[in-house]
């Protein structure tokens, strides 16, 4: 990539990563600490984890469309301000219901699609796959870092202090946005049924379902895994880094060959199939095993290898398929699918946990992953984005 493209991609990835860091820091601690809030139940805890995905899903398409119409920067600032207000609300309450409302407002800052479209505006088509893979990798790093520092911060200042930290991160994101070049709106197009039809090709729908399933499994899993760590007395909350750090480091080592094989040898379909199988394997081990420190790290490593590989590949695949004139809309639908997955993973996972037990949630994630695997397996070989 050219120097200007590298710098722009770095800034976009920083905005995305800082914002996602704020969201992900809650994953390893919410289901443990949220029981201390007034009116707390497993279902409401699951809603607090996943509700931001619903509002994200509802607003990704409008944000993507309006960014095509009015320009990227104004929409980015608007979204980050909404995110900031939600963080402040959640930081100033002891009632789980208001935490759910605050999380819903956080999700109202639905800027993921806008950022992805912004990146495509300033990076040439020949380098776009690299830039998207770079952003996906940075999001993976943010996710990993959040799992390390979330428990440390919350053990010192509680969930309320963690929400204040997230509010600060949103301010940092706004400052980075202000440093970006202005992007002129693309020629106006009507948000019509025909426009949507152009973004609902077989390839794009497959990618949308893939990101939906991936984040559903993530959200549902992180309702249960922090509770398992506490119940099995694997480590204390403040020492969670002893599990997450080695799993993170080993997962990055494990994912790199998969990314290289996918991009260099054009084996993306096989790599995605393999990664889904790794996800299924990790859920089966969590479901069946008498967990201890070593088994938990091993299983978490498998999970992270699969998650990070797919998370890095999907945006790159999408960028090769979406048309330039409808890119904001296509990215909006993709991001909507992602956050719907987060919402349904949190809501259904919390409900299953409330009605049945912890292990039943893993049966749910295994079922979803199997459906996803068969969808990719029987995808016609002529599909451009997942070609052999």
Buried (B, 14 or more C-beta within 10 A) or exposed (E): BEEEBBEBBBBBBBBBBBBBBBBBBBBBBBBBBBBEBEEBBBBBBBBBBBBBBBBBBBBBBBBBBBBBBEBBBBBBBBBBBBBBBBBBBBBEBEEBBBBBBBBBBBBBBBBBBBBBBBBBBBBEEEBBBBBBBBBBBBBBBBBBBBBBBBBBBBBEEBBBBBBBBBBBBBEBBBEBBEEBEEBEBBEEBEEEEEBBEBBEBEBBBBBBBBBBBBBBBBBBBBBBBBBBBBEBEBBEBEEBBBBBBBBBEBBBEBBBEBBEBBBEEEBBBBBBBBBBBBBBBBBBBBBEEEBEBEBBBBBBBBBBBBBBBBBBBBBBBBBEBBEEBBBBBBBBBBBBBBBBBBBBBBBBBBBBBBEEEBBBBBEBBBEBBEEBBEBBEEBEEEBEBBEE
